[in-house]
Amino acid sequence: MGADVAITYASRPEGGEKNAKELAEKYGTKIKAYKLDIGSYESVQKLVADVIKDFGKIDAFIANAGRTADSGMSPLALLLPNLCYPSPQCSS
């Protein structure tokens, strides 16, 4: 048992697809790689729409992009306001 996972890549689709394939084989879950430009709101909107289309829903997300680490809230947080993401408002 495990979680279905959507992962993203910025510029190397081969790496994203390879990671998705290896993780899916190792854990036996659905894992898919998506291209994402975290600096583009339109790209983030497309990612959210594509993930919901492919997985049916988004239960949680983890923002792990260095580009947003010191530049404020991730655009994903704006599109998915009801999810808990790494922030002071979230508690374990």
FIDREN-109196 format. One record per atom (N, C-alpha, C, O): residue number from 1; residue in three letters; atom name; y, z, x. Coordinates in nm, 2 decimals, m for minus. Last residue first. Layout:
N
+------+---------+------+--------+--------+--------+
| zagu | drenmar | vodo |      v |      w |      u |
+------+---------+------+--------+--------+--------+
|  NUM |     ala |   CA |      Y |      Z |      X |
...
+------+---------+------+--------+--------+--------+
END
This chain:
92
+------+---------+------+--------+--------+--------+
| zagu | drenmar | vodo |      v |      w |      u |
+------+---------+------+--------+--------+--------+
|   92 |     ser |    N |   1.93 |   1.31 |   0.15 |
|   92 |     ser |   CA |   1.79 |   1.29 |   0.16 |
|   92 |     ser |    C |   1.72 |   1.37 |   0.05 |
|   92 |     ser |    O |   1.60 |   1.37 |   0.04 |
|   91 |     ser |    N |   2.22 |   1.15 |   0.01 |
|   91 |     ser |   CA |   2.15 |   1.26 |   0.07 |
|   91 |     ser |    C |   2.00 |   1.24 |   0.06 |
|   91 |     ser |    O |   1.95 |   1.17 |  m0.02 |
|   90 |     cys |    N |   2.51 |   0.96 |   0.02 |
|   90 |     cys |   CA |   2.37 |   0.96 |   0.01 |
|   90 |     cys |    C |   2.31 |   1.09 |   0.07 |
|   90 |     cys |    O |   2.36 |   1.13 |   0.18 |
|   89 |     gln |    N |   2.78 |   0.97 |   0.09 |
|   89 |     gln |   CA |   2.74 |   1.00 |  m0.05 |
|   89 |     gln |    C |   2.59 |   1.01 |  m0.07 |
|   89 |     gln |    O |   2.55 |   1.07 |  m0.17 |
|   88 |     pro |    N |   2.80 |   0.87 |   0.35 |
|   88 |     pro |   CA |   2.81 |   1.02 |   0.33 |
|   88 |     pro |    C |   2.77 |   1.06 |   0.19 |
|   88 |     pro |    O |   2.73 |   1.18 |   0.17 |
|   87 |     ser |    N |   2.54 |   0.63 |   0.39 |
|   87 |     ser |   CA |   2.68 |   0.66 |   0.37 |
|   87 |     ser |    C |   2.68 |   0.82 |   0.35 |
|   87 |     ser |    O |   2.58 |   0.88 |   0.32 |
|   86 |     pro |    N |   2.31 |   0.39 |   0.37 |
|   86 |     pro |   CA |   2.36 |   0.49 |   0.47 |
|   86 |     pro |    C |   2.51 |   0.51 |   0.45 |
|   86 |     pro |    O |   2.59 |   0.43 |   0.49 |
|   85 |     tyr |    N |   2.27 |   0.37 |   0.02 |
|   85 |     tyr |   CA |   2.26 |   0.31 |   0.15 |
|   85 |     tyr |    C |   2.32 |   0.41 |   0.24 |
|   85 |     tyr |    O |   2.38 |   0.51 |   0.20 |
|   84 |     cys |    N |   2.15 |   0.36 |  m0.31 |
|   84 |     cys |   CA |   2.19 |   0.45 |  m0.20 |
|   84 |     cys |    C |   2.17 |   0.38 |  m0.07 |
|   84 |     cys |    O |   2.06 |   0.32 |  m0.04 |
|   83 |     leu |    N |   2.28 |   0.14 |  m0.56 |
|   83 |     leu |   CA |   2.18 |   0.18 |  m0.46 |
|   83 |     leu |    C |   2.24 |   0.27 |  m0.36 |
|   83 |     leu |    O |   2.36 |   0.27 |  m0.33 |
|   82 |     asn |    N |   2.49 |   0.07 |  m0.71 |
|   82 |     asn |   CA |   2.41 |   0.17 |  m0.76 |
|   82 |     asn |    C |   2.30 |   0.21 |  m0.67 |
|   82 |     asn |    O |   2.22 |   0.30 |  m0.70 |
|   81 |     pro |    N |   2.63 |  m0.15 |  m0.59 |
|   81 |     pro |   CA |   2.69 |  m0.02 |  m0.59 |
|   81 |     pro |    C |   2.60 |   0.09 |  m0.63 |
|   81 |     pro |    O |   2.63 |   0.21 |  m0.60 |
|   80 |     leu |    N |   2.58 |  m0.41 |  m0.46 |
|   80 |     leu |   CA |   2.48 |  m0.33 |  m0.50 |
|   80 |     leu |    C |   2.52 |  m0.18 |  m0.51 |
|   80 |     leu |    O |   2.47 |  m0.10 |  m0.44 |
|   79 |     leu |    N |   2.81 |  m0.54 |  m0.36 |
|   79 |     leu |   CA |   2.73 |  m0.61 |  m0.46 |
|   79 |     leu |    C |   2.62 |  m0.52 |  m0.53 |
|   79 |     leu |    O |   2.58 |  m0.54 |  m0.64 |
|   78 |     leu |    N |   2.90 |  m0.36 |  m0.18 |
|   78 |     leu |   CA |   2.99 |  m0.39 |  m0.29 |
|   78 |     leu |    C |   2.91 |  m0.46 |  m0.40 |
|   78 |     leu |    O |   2.95 |  m0.45 |  m0.52 |
|   77 |     ala |    N |   2.70 |  m0.35 |   0.00 |
|   77 |     ala |   CA |   2.73 |  m0.23 |  m0.07 |
|   77 |     ala |    C |   2.82 |  m0.26 |  m0.19 |
|   77 |     ala |    O |   2.81 |  m0.19 |  m0.29 |
|   76 |     leu |    N |   2.71 |  m0.60 |   0.11 |
|   76 |     leu |   CA |   2.60 |  m0.57 |   0.03 |
|   76 |     leu |    C |   2.63 |  m0.44 |  m0.06 |
|   76 |     leu |    O |   2.59 |  m0.43 |  m0.17 |
|   75 |     pro |    N |   2.93 |  m0.59 |   0.28 |
|   75 |     pro |   CA |   2.95 |  m0.66 |   0.16 |
|   75 |     pro |    C |   2.83 |  m0.63 |   0.06 |
|   75 |     pro |    O |   2.85 |  m0.64 |  m0.06 |
|   74 |     ser |    N |   2.96 |  m0.26 |   0.42 |
|   74 |     ser |   CA |   2.89 |  m0.38 |   0.42 |
|   74 |     ser |    C |   2.92 |  m0.45 |   0.28 |
|   74 |     ser |    O |   2.93 |  m0.39 |   0.18 |
|   73 |     met |    N |   3.27 |  m0.10 |   0.51 |
|   73 |     met |   CA |   3.15 |  m0.11 |   0.42 |
|   73 |     met |    C |   3.09 |  m0.25 |   0.42 |
|   73 |     met |    O |   3.16 |  m0.35 |   0.42 |
|   72 |     gly |    N |   3.39 |  m0.11 |   0.85 |
|   72 |     gly |   CA |   3.39 |  m0.07 |   0.71 |
|   72 |     gly |    C |   3.26 |  m0.10 |   0.64 |
|   72 |     gly |    O |   3.16 |  m0.12 |   0.70 |
|   71 |     ser |    N |   3.34 |  m0.18 |   1.11 |
|   71 |     ser |   CA |   3.44 |  m0.26 |   1.04 |
|   71 |     ser |    C |   3.43 |  m0.23 |   0.89 |
|   71 |     ser |    O |   3.47 |  m0.31 |   0.81 |
|   70 |     asp |    N |   3.14 |  m0.09 |   1.28 |
|   70 |     asp |   CA |   3.28 |  m0.03 |   1.29 |
|   70 |     asp |    C |   3.38 |  m0.11 |   1.21 |
|   70 |     asp |    O |   3.50 |  m0.09 |   1.24 |
|   69 |     ala |    N |   2.91 |  m0.22 |   1.17 |
|   69 |     ala |   CA |   2.91 |  m0.08 |   1.22 |
|   69 |     ala |    C |   3.05 |  m0.01 |   1.23 |
|   69 |     ala |    O |   3.07 |   0.10 |   1.20 |
|   68 |     thr |    N |   2.90 |  m0.48 |   1.11 |
|   68 |     thr |   CA |   2.96 |  m0.39 |   1.01 |
|   68 |     thr |    C |   2.97 |  m0.25 |   1.06 |
|   68 |     thr |    O |   3.03 |  m0.16 |   0.99 |
|   67 |     arg |    N |   2.77 |  m0.58 |   1.34 |
|   67 |     arg |   CA |   2.90 |  m0.63 |   1.30 |
|   67 |     arg |    C |   2.97 |  m0.54 |   1.20 |
|   67 |     arg |    O |   3.10 |  m0.53 |   1.21 |
|   66 |     gly |    N |   2.52 |  m0.47 |   1.35 |
|   66 |     gly |   CA |   2.62 |  m0.42 |   1.44 |
|   66 |     gly |    C |   2.76 |  m0.47 |   1.40 |
|   66 |     gly |    O |   2.86 |  m0.39 |   1.42 |
|   65 |     ala |    N |   2.34 |  m0.40 |   1.07 |
|   65 |     ala |   CA |   2.41 |  m0.51 |   1.13 |
|   65 |     ala |    C |   2.52 |  m0.45 |   1.22 |
|   65 |     ala |    O |   2.61 |  m0.39 |   1.17 |
|   64 |     asn |    N |   2.18 |  m0.28 |   0.87 |
|   64 |     asn |   CA |   2.15 |  m0.26 |   1.01 |
|   64 |     asn |    C |   2.22 |  m0.37 |   1.09 |
|   64 |     asn |    O |   2.15 |  m0.43 |   1.18 |
|   63 |     ala |    N |   2.15 |  m0.14 |   0.58 |
|   63 |     ala |   CA |   2.24 |  m0.22 |   0.65 |
|   63 |     ala |    C |   2.23 |  m0.18 |   0.80 |
|   63 |     ala |    O |   2.26 |  m0.07 |   0.84 |
|   62 |     ile |    N |   1.89 |  m0.15 |   0.36 |
|   62 |     ile |   CA |   1.93 |  m0.08 |   0.49 |
|   62 |     ile |    C |   2.02 |  m0.18 |   0.56 |
|   62 |     ile |    O |   1.98 |  m0.29 |   0.60 |
|   61 |     phe |    N |   1.84 |  m0.10 |   0.01 |
|   61 |     phe |   CA |   1.86 |  m0.18 |   0.13 |
|   61 |     phe |    C |   1.91 |  m0.10 |   0.25 |
|   61 |     phe |    O |   1.97 |   0.01 |   0.23 |
|   60 |     ala |    N |   1.62 |  m0.09 |  m0.28 |
|   60 |     ala |   CA |   1.71 |  m0.03 |  m0.17 |
|   60 |     ala |    C |   1.74 |  m0.13 |  m0.07 |
|   60 |     ala |    O |   1.67 |  m0.24 |  m0.06 |
|   59 |     asp |    N |   1.53 |  m0.26 |  m0.48 |
|   59 |     asp |   CA |   1.52 |  m0.11 |  m0.50 |
|   59 |     asp |    C |   1.61 |  m0.04 |  m0.40 |
|   59 |     asp |    O |   1.67 |   0.06 |  m0.43 |
|   58 |     ile |    N |   1.59 |  m0.54 |  m0.65 |
|   58 |     ile |   CA |   1.61 |  m0.48 |  m0.52 |
|   58 |     ile |    C |   1.62 |  m0.33 |  m0.54 |
|   58 |     ile |    O |   1.70 |  m0.28 |  m0.62 |
|   57 |     lys |    N |   1.37 |  m0.78 |  m0.81 |
|   57 |     lys |   CA |   1.47 |  m0.67 |  m0.81 |
|   57 |     lys |    C |   1.49 |  m0.63 |  m0.66 |
|   57 |     lys |    O |   1.42 |  m0.67 |  m0.57 |
|   56 |     gly |    N |   1.22 |  m1.01 |  m0.78 |
|   56 |     gly |   CA |   1.24 |  m0.96 |  m0.92 |
|   56 |     gly |    C |   1.35 |  m0.85 |  m0.92 |
|   56 |     gly |    O |   1.40 |  m0.82 |  m1.03 |
|   55 |     phe |    N |   1.19 |  m1.16 |  m0.56 |
|   55 |     phe |   CA |   1.12 |  m1.03 |  m0.56 |
|   55 |     phe |    C |   1.13 |  m0.97 |  m0.70 |
|   55 |     phe |    O |   1.06 |  m0.87 |  m0.73 |
|   54 |     asp |    N |   1.33 |  m1.40 |  m0.59 |
|   54 |     asp |   CA |   1.20 |  m1.40 |  m0.52 |
|   54 |     asp |    C |   1.12 |  m1.27 |  m0.54 |
|   54 |     asp |    O |   0.99 |  m1.28 |  m0.55 |
|   53 |     lys |    N |   1.56 |  m1.33 |  m0.72 |
|   53 |     lys |   CA |   1.48 |  m1.44 |  m0.77 |
|   53 |     lys |    C |   1.34 |  m1.43 |  m0.72 |
|   53 |     lys |    O |   1.24 |  m1.45 |  m0.79 |
|   52 |     ile |    N |   1.66 |  m1.13 |  m0.55 |
|   52 |     ile |   CA |   1.62 |  m1.10 |  m0.69 |
|   52 |     ile |    C |   1.53 |  m1.20 |  m0.75 |
|   52 |     ile |    O |   1.44 |  m1.17 |  m0.82 |
|   51 |     val |    N |   1.70 |  m1.29 |  m0.32 |
|   51 |     val |   CA |   1.61 |  m1.18 |  m0.32 |
|   51 |     val |    C |   1.56 |  m1.14 |  m0.46 |
|   51 |     val |    O |   1.44 |  m1.12 |  m0.48 |
|   50 |     asp |    N |   1.90 |  m1.47 |  m0.42 |
|   50 |     asp |   CA |   1.77 |  m1.52 |  m0.37 |
|   50 |     asp |    C |   1.67 |  m1.41 |  m0.37 |
|   50 |     asp |    O |   1.55 |  m1.44 |  m0.41 |
|   49 |     ala |    N |   2.11 |  m1.29 |  m0.48 |
|   49 |     ala |   CA |   2.06 |  m1.38 |  m0.58 |
|   49 |     ala |    C |   1.92 |  m1.43 |  m0.54 |
|   49 |     ala |    O |   1.83 |  m1.42 |  m0.63 |
|   48 |     val |    N |   2.16 |  m1.19 |  m0.22 |
|   48 |     val |   CA |   2.12 |  m1.10 |  m0.33 |
|   48 |     val |    C |   2.06 |  m1.18 |  m0.44 |
|   48 |     val |    O |   1.95 |  m1.14 |  m0.49 |
|   47 |     leu |    N |   2.23 |  m1.42 |  m0.08 |
|   47 |     leu |   CA |   2.11 |  m1.34 |  m0.04 |
|   47 |     leu |    C |   2.07 |  m1.26 |  m0.16 |
|   47 |     leu |    O |   1.95 |  m1.25 |  m0.19 |
|   46 |     lys |    N |   2.46 |  m1.50 |  m0.21 |
|   46 |     lys |   CA |   2.35 |  m1.59 |  m0.22 |
|   46 |     lys |    C |   2.22 |  m1.51 |  m0.18 |
|   46 |     lys |    O |   2.12 |  m1.53 |  m0.24 |
|   45 |     gln |    N |   2.63 |  m1.29 |  m0.15 |
|   45 |     gln |   CA |   2.60 |  m1.31 |  m0.29 |
|   45 |     gln |    C |   2.48 |  m1.40 |  m0.30 |
|   45 |     gln |    O |   2.39 |  m1.37 |  m0.38 |
|   44 |     val |    N |   2.64 |  m1.33 |   0.13 |
|   44 |     val |   CA |   2.58 |  m1.21 |   0.08 |
|   44 |     val |    C |   2.54 |  m1.22 |  m0.07 |
|   44 |     val |    O |   2.44 |  m1.18 |  m0.11 |
|   43 |     ser |    N |   2.78 |  m1.57 |   0.14 |
|   43 |     ser |   CA |   2.65 |  m1.56 |   0.20 |
|   43 |     ser |    C |   2.57 |  m1.44 |   0.14 |
|   43 |     ser |    O |   2.45 |  m1.45 |   0.12 |
|   42 |     glu |    N |   3.02 |  m1.49 |   0.03 |
|   42 |     glu |   CA |   2.94 |  m1.59 |  m0.04 |
|   42 |     glu |    C |   2.80 |  m1.59 |   0.01 |
|   42 |     glu |    O |   2.70 |  m1.60 |  m0.07 |
|   41 |     tyr |    N |   3.12 |  m1.32 |   0.22 |
|   41 |     tyr |   CA |   3.09 |  m1.26 |   0.09 |
|   41 |     tyr |    C |   3.00 |  m1.36 |   0.02 |
|   41 |     tyr |    O |   2.90 |  m1.31 |  m0.05 |
|   40 |     ser |    N |   3.04 |  m1.32 |   0.55 |
|   40 |     ser |   CA |   3.07 |  m1.41 |   0.45 |
|   40 |     ser |    C |   3.02 |  m1.35 |   0.31 |
|   40 |     ser |    O |   2.90 |  m1.33 |   0.29 |
|   39 |     gly |    N |   2.93 |  m1.16 |   0.75 |
|   39 |     gly |   CA |   3.08 |  m1.17 |   0.74 |
|   39 |     gly |    C |   3.13 |  m1.25 |   0.63 |
|   39 |     gly |    O |   3.25 |  m1.26 |   0.60 |
|   38 |     ile |    N |   2.66 |  m1.19 |   0.75 |
|   38 |     ile |   CA |   2.71 |  m1.07 |   0.69 |
|   38 |     ile |    C |   2.87 |  m1.07 |   0.68 |
|   38 |     ile |    O |   2.92 |  m0.99 |   0.60 |
|   37 |     asp |    N |   2.49 |  m1.45 |   0.68 |
|   37 |     asp |   CA |   2.61 |  m1.43 |   0.76 |
|   37 |     asp |    C |   2.68 |  m1.31 |   0.69 |
|   37 |     asp |    O |   2.75 |  m1.33 |   0.59 |
|   36 |     leu |    N |   2.15 |  m1.50 |   0.67 |
|   36 |     leu |   CA |   2.26 |  m1.42 |   0.62 |
|   36 |     leu |    C |   2.37 |  m1.42 |   0.72 |
|   36 |     leu |    O |   2.35 |  m1.38 |   0.84 |
|   35 |     lys |    N |   1.84 |  m1.63 |   0.57 |
|   35 |     lys |   CA |   1.96 |  m1.65 |   0.65 |
|   35 |     lys |    C |   2.07 |  m1.57 |   0.59 |
|   35 |     lys |    O |   2.09 |  m1.58 |   0.47 |
|   34 |     tyr |    N |   1.55 |  m1.43 |   0.53 |
|   34 |     tyr |   CA |   1.66 |  m1.50 |   0.47 |
|   34 |     tyr |    C |   1.77 |  m1.52 |   0.57 |
|   34 |     tyr |    O |   1.80 |  m1.42 |   0.65 |
|   33 |     ala |    N |   1.19 |  m1.39 |   0.50 |
|   33 |     ala |   CA |   1.32 |  m1.39 |   0.58 |
|   33 |     ala |    C |   1.42 |  m1.48 |   0.52 |
|   33 |     ala |    O |   1.39 |  m1.58 |   0.46 |
|   32 |     lys |    N |   0.97 |  m1.17 |   0.33 |
|   32 |     lys |   CA |   1.04 |  m1.30 |   0.34 |
|   32 |     lys |    C |   1.17 |  m1.29 |   0.42 |
|   32 |     lys |    O |   1.24 |  m1.19 |   0.41 |
|   31 |     ile |    N |   0.67 |  m1.02 |   0.25 |
|   31 |     ile |   CA |   0.79 |  m1.01 |   0.33 |
|   31 |     ile |    C |   0.84 |  m1.15 |   0.35 |
|   31 |     ile |    O |   0.77 |  m1.25 |   0.39 |
|   30 |     lys |    N |   0.44 |  m0.85 |   0.07 |
|   30 |     lys |   CA |   0.52 |  m0.96 |   0.07 |
|   30 |     lys |    C |   0.65 |  m0.94 |   0.15 |
|   30 |     lys |    O |   0.72 |  m0.84 |   0.13 |
|   29 |     thr |    N |   0.18 |  m0.69 |   0.28 |
|   29 |     thr |   CA |   0.28 |  m0.69 |   0.17 |
|   29 |     thr |    C |   0.36 |  m0.82 |   0.18 |
|   29 |     thr |    O |   0.35 |  m0.90 |   0.27 |
|   28 |     gly |    N |   0.01 |  m0.63 |   0.49 |
|   28 |     gly |   CA |  m0.04 |  m0.68 |   0.37 |
|   28 |     gly |    C |   0.05 |  m0.68 |   0.25 |
|   28 |     gly |    O |   0.01 |  m0.66 |   0.14 |
|   27 |     tyr |    N |   0.09 |  m0.55 |   0.74 |
|   27 |     tyr |   CA |   0.10 |  m0.45 |   0.64 |
|   27 |     tyr |    C |   0.04 |  m0.50 |   0.50 |
|   27 |     tyr |    O |   0.03 |  m0.42 |   0.41 |
|   26 |     lys |    N |   0.04 |  m0.77 |   0.91 |
|   26 |     lys |   CA |   0.01 |  m0.64 |   0.96 |
|   26 |     lys |    C |   0.00 |  m0.54 |   0.84 |
|   26 |     lys |    O |  m0.09 |  m0.45 |   0.84 |
|   25 |     glu |    N |   0.13 |  m0.99 |   0.77 |
|   25 |     glu |   CA |  m0.01 |  m0.99 |   0.81 |
|   25 |     glu |    C |  m0.05 |  m0.84 |   0.84 |
|   25 |     glu |    O |  m0.16 |  m0.80 |   0.81 |
|   24 |     ala |    N |   0.40 |  m0.92 |   0.74 |
|   24 |     ala |   CA |   0.32 |  m0.94 |   0.62 |
|   24 |     ala |    C |   0.17 |  m0.93 |   0.65 |
|   24 |     ala |    O |   0.09 |  m0.87 |   0.58 |
|   23 |     leu |    N |   0.48 |  m0.91 |   1.01 |
|   23 |     leu |   CA |   0.49 |  m0.79 |   0.93 |
|   23 |     leu |    C |   0.40 |  m0.80 |   0.80 |
|   23 |     leu |    O |   0.33 |  m0.71 |   0.77 |
|   22 |     glu |    N |   0.45 |  m1.19 |   1.08 |
|   22 |     glu |   CA |   0.37 |  m1.08 |   1.15 |
|   22 |     glu |    C |   0.37 |  m0.95 |   1.07 |
|   22 |     glu |    O |   0.26 |  m0.89 |   1.06 |
|   21 |     lys |    N |   0.63 |  m1.31 |   0.90 |
|   21 |     lys |   CA |   0.48 |  m1.35 |   0.90 |
|   21 |     lys |    C |   0.40 |  m1.23 |   0.96 |
|   21 |     lys |    O |   0.30 |  m1.19 |   0.91 |
|   20 |     ala |    N |   0.87 |  m1.20 |   0.98 |
|   20 |     ala |   CA |   0.82 |  m1.19 |   0.84 |
|   20 |     ala |    C |   0.67 |  m1.21 |   0.83 |
|   20 |     ala |    O |   0.60 |  m1.14 |   0.77 |
|   19 |     asn |    N |   0.89 |  m1.29 |   1.25 |
|   19 |     asn |   CA |   0.88 |  m1.15 |   1.21 |
|   19 |     asn |    C |   0.83 |  m1.12 |   1.07 |
|   19 |     asn |    O |   0.75 |  m1.03 |   1.05 |
|   18 |     lys |    N |   0.90 |  m1.57 |   1.20 |
|   18 |     lys |   CA |   0.79 |  m1.51 |   1.28 |
|   18 |     lys |    C |   0.78 |  m1.36 |   1.25 |
|   18 |     lys |    O |   0.67 |  m1.31 |   1.23 |
|   17 |     glu |    N |   1.14 |  m1.59 |   1.06 |
|   17 |     glu |   CA |   1.01 |  m1.63 |   1.00 |
|   17 |     glu |    C |   0.89 |  m1.57 |   1.07 |
|   17 |     glu |    O |   0.79 |  m1.53 |   1.01 |
|   16 |     gly |    N |   1.32 |  m1.50 |   1.26 |
|   16 |     gly |   CA |   1.31 |  m1.43 |   1.13 |
|   16 |     gly |    C |   1.18 |  m1.46 |   1.06 |
|   16 |     gly |    O |   1.11 |  m1.37 |   1.00 |
|   15 |     gly |    N |   1.28 |  m1.69 |   1.46 |
|   15 |     gly |   CA |   1.25 |  m1.54 |   1.49 |
|   15 |     gly |    C |   1.23 |  m1.47 |   1.36 |
|   15 |     gly |    O |   1.15 |  m1.38 |   1.34 |
|   14 |     glu |    N |   1.35 |  m1.92 |   1.34 |
|   14 |     glu |   CA |   1.22 |  m1.91 |   1.39 |
|   14 |     glu |    C |   1.18 |  m1.76 |   1.41 |
|   14 |     glu |    O |   1.07 |  m1.72 |   1.38 |
|   13 |     pro |    N |   1.62 |  m1.89 |   1.28 |
|   13 |     pro |   CA |   1.52 |  m1.89 |   1.17 |
|   13 |     pro |    C |   1.38 |  m1.87 |   1.22 |
|   13 |     pro |    O |   1.30 |  m1.81 |   1.15 |
|   12 |     arg |    N |   1.87 |  m1.74 |   1.41 |
|   12 |     arg |   CA |   1.74 |  m1.79 |   1.47 |
|   12 |     arg |    C |   1.63 |  m1.78 |   1.36 |
|   12 |     arg |    O |   1.56 |  m1.69 |   1.35 |
|   11 |     ser |    N |   2.11 |  m1.64 |   1.30 |
|   11 |     ser |   CA |   2.11 |  m1.77 |   1.37 |
|   11 |     ser |    C |   1.98 |  m1.82 |   1.42 |
|   11 |     ser |    O |   1.97 |  m1.94 |   1.47 |
|   10 |     ala |    N |   2.06 |  m1.41 |   1.14 |
|   10 |     ala |   CA |   2.19 |  m1.48 |   1.14 |
|   10 |     ala |    C |   2.18 |  m1.62 |   1.19 |
|   10 |     ala |    O |   2.24 |  m1.71 |   1.14 |
|    9 |     tyr |    N |   1.82 |  m1.29 |   0.91 |
|    9 |     tyr |   CA |   1.85 |  m1.33 |   1.04 |
|    9 |     tyr |    C |   1.99 |  m1.41 |   1.03 |
|    9 |     tyr |    O |   2.02 |  m1.46 |   0.93 |
|    8 |     thr |    N |   1.66 |  m1.03 |   0.71 |
|    8 |     thr |   CA |   1.76 |  m1.13 |   0.74 |
|    8 |     thr |    C |   1.77 |  m1.17 |   0.88 |
|    8 |     thr |    O |   1.73 |  m1.09 |   0.97 |
|    7 |     ile |    N |   1.39 |  m0.95 |   0.49 |
|    7 |     ile |   CA |   1.46 |  m0.93 |   0.61 |
|    7 |     ile |    C |   1.56 |  m1.05 |   0.63 |
|    7 |     ile |    O |   1.55 |  m1.15 |   0.57 |
|    6 |     ala |    N |   1.25 |  m0.78 |   0.22 |
|    6 |     ala |   CA |   1.34 |  m0.90 |   0.26 |
|    6 |     ala |    C |   1.41 |  m0.87 |   0.39 |
|    6 |     ala |    O |   1.48 |  m0.77 |   0.39 |
|    5 |     val |    N |   0.94 |  m0.65 |   0.14 |
|    5 |     val |   CA |   1.06 |  m0.64 |   0.22 |
|    5 |     val |    C |   1.12 |  m0.78 |   0.24 |
|    5 |     val |    O |   1.06 |  m0.88 |   0.27 |
|    4 |     asp |    N |   0.74 |  m0.43 |  m0.05 |
|    4 |     asp |   CA |   0.78 |  m0.57 |  m0.02 |
|    4 |     asp |    C |   0.91 |  m0.57 |   0.04 |
|    4 |     asp |    O |   1.00 |  m0.48 |   0.00 |
|    3 |     ala |    N |   0.57 |  m0.15 |   0.09 |
|    3 |     ala |   CA |   0.69 |  m0.21 |   0.02 |
|    3 |     ala |    C |   0.70 |  m0.36 |   0.05 |
|    3 |     ala |    O |   0.66 |  m0.40 |   0.16 |
|    2 |     gly |    N |   0.23 |  m0.07 |   0.04 |
|    2 |     gly |   CA |   0.35 |  m0.07 |   0.12 |
|    2 |     gly |    C |   0.46 |  m0.14 |   0.04 |
|    2 |     gly |    O |   0.43 |  m0.18 |  m0.08 |
|    1 |     met |    N |  m0.12 |   0.00 |   0.09 |
|    1 |     met |   CA |   0.00 |   0.00 |   0.00 |
|    1 |     met |    C |   0.12 |   0.00 |   0.09 |
|    1 |     met |    O |   0.12 |   0.06 |   0.20 |
+------+---------+------+--------+--------+--------+
END
